[in-house]
Each structure stands twice: as C-alpha cells, then as structure tokens.
Amino acid sequence: MLKHNRPCIVVVRLRFRGKRRDFAVPLRSNIAPNVPKDQYFALPPRPTTRPGCRHGIHYIKMFPITKAYQRRFRT
C-alpha cells in the first residue's frame, strides 16, 4: 500500500449492485501515451515518469478491496 513513503492507491466508496463497496484506484507514473484520456485522470509528472508517458489516477485498473487489506494513511 505504500511505495517509497507515498500511497500507491486511492480508495473510493461506490454503490455497486445495491451495496456500498470500497474500490482501489491505482496511482501510476508510466501510463502509455496511446491509452485513451477517459481511462485516467492526469496529474503532474513525477521524476520517475518516462518521456512521452503520463502520470495519473488510472480508472481502468480499479478493483474491489476489503477492509482487511486497508490501512489508514493521514496526510
């Protein structure tokens, strides 16, 4: 859940099939340039982002997560 002292996912609570469920949405720093822009939310590039690639919140890689795998992170 942590990557070099920074969170590597964002957890969102959504209504899915009539229940509220938590989903993990990963933060990625090397999103290929051919990925459609509606599949991620662009953020400023990190120093590790390769030229031509994007950094952002990648919606298409979202997956359900249970409370057992979550840890609180205070900012």
Phi, psi and omega per residue, in radians:
M1 nan -0.391 3.074
L2 -1.966 2.511 3.136
K3 -2.356 1.851 -3.101
H4 0.928 0.872 3.109
N5 1.092 0.508 3.038
R6 -2.432 2.609 3.130
P7 -1.183 2.516 3.127
C8 -1.884 0.006 3.083
I9 -2.500 2.794 2.992
V10 -2.031 2.308 3.130
V11 -1.804 2.216 3.107
V12 -2.128 2.560 3.105
R13 -1.837 2.103 -3.110
L14 -2.199 2.716 3.035
R15 -1.491 2.096 -3.103
F16 -2.369 2.092 -3.115
R17 0.948 0.750 3.055
G18 1.447 -0.061 3.140
K19 -2.189 2.702 3.039
R20 -1.469 2.206 -3.119
R21 -2.287 2.635 3.089
D22 -1.601 2.381 3.088
F23 -2.189 2.446 3.083
A24 -1.686 2.246 3.113
V25 -2.056 2.016 -3.031
P26 -1.310 2.567 2.949
L27 -1.601 2.178 -3.100
R28 -2.183 2.545 -3.091
S29 -1.922 -0.086 3.127
N30 -2.324 1.087 3.097
I31 -1.398 2.237 -3.081
A32 -1.049 2.578 -3.120
P33 -1.182 -0.301 -3.131
N34 -1.549 0.008 3.093
V35 -1.280 2.281 3.127
P36 -1.026 2.455 -3.066
K37 -1.164 -0.289 3.108
D38 -1.451 -0.012 3.127
Q39 -1.683 -0.092 3.132
Y40 -2.642 2.786 3.049
F41 -1.870 2.028 -3.055
A42 -1.261 2.433 3.048
L43 -2.157 2.906 3.075
P44 -1.045 2.521 -3.103
P45 -1.148 2.578 3.046
R46 -1.572 2.905 3.084
P47 -1.085 -0.414 -3.122
T48 -1.543 -0.059 -3.138
T49 -1.297 2.196 -3.130
R50 -1.233 2.672 3.104
P51 -1.040 2.380 -3.133
G52 1.531 -0.314 3.128
C53 -1.600 2.966 -3.110
R54 -2.060 2.767 3.043
H55 -2.102 2.369 3.124
G56 3.071 -2.998 3.098
I57 -1.626 2.020 -2.987
H58 -1.688 1.709 -3.073
Y59 -1.082 -0.651 -3.024
I60 -1.150 -0.341 -3.132
K61 -1.651 0.200 -3.100
M62 -1.134 2.490 3.119
F63 -2.548 2.662 3.129
P64 -1.248 2.592 -3.114
I65 -2.440 2.551 3.115
T66 -1.740 2.874 -3.130
K67 -1.067 -0.498 -3.107
A68 -1.091 -0.437 -3.094
Y69 -1.766 0.114 -3.117
Q70 -1.799 2.554 3.004
R71 -2.276 2.446 3.107
R72 -1.253 2.476 3.118
F73 -2.305 2.047 -3.125
R74 -1.641 2.372 3.108
T75 -1.846 nan nan
